């Protein structure tokens, strides 16, 4: 993950989004422009919270066409 974020910085990506947990100012989040940090040391809780965030993002992008309002 760190190598990917570093490469994205080198390639001048407009925004780098990180999903992390444990320590707030970790190496990965320091490379990000938008950081989704979960205040926990419990690996599964962190991963589950990130999964909810990612699935919500997908719904925001494609949800309107897939789930039209009634």
ABEGO torsion letter per residue (X at the ends): XAAAAAAAAAAGBABBBBBBBEBABBAAAAABABBBBBBBABAAAAAAAAAAAAAAAAAAAAAAAABBBX
